């Protein structure tokens, strides 16, 4: 079992920045990919960004050029740096981890961007 703890959400004005962190702990042998999804009210959960153990990252089109993702394999931690935030980035952000064929989700952290 893998346990995920997210931190770094909050409220910010449009144009501001936030950094999310997600630390994985528990029975970890080999995490293949780590990433972030988000879900806005009334919308489906969507991929924001993910990164493989080798450092290959991919991003959803709405966040390209504004968000970066990185991971510390030694700490089993993934980070999402969010810059130039927009009101439409407001959502609950969920950490997501693939480990030995299983998917794990964090509890979610709220990000609110005001105009």
Secondary structure, DSSP 8 states (H G I E B T S, - for coil): -EEEEEE--EEEETT--EEEEEEEEES-S-EEEEEEEEE-TTS--EEEEEEETT--EEE-GGGTTTEEEEEETTTTEEEEEE-S--GGG-EEEEEEEEETTEEEE---EEEEEE-
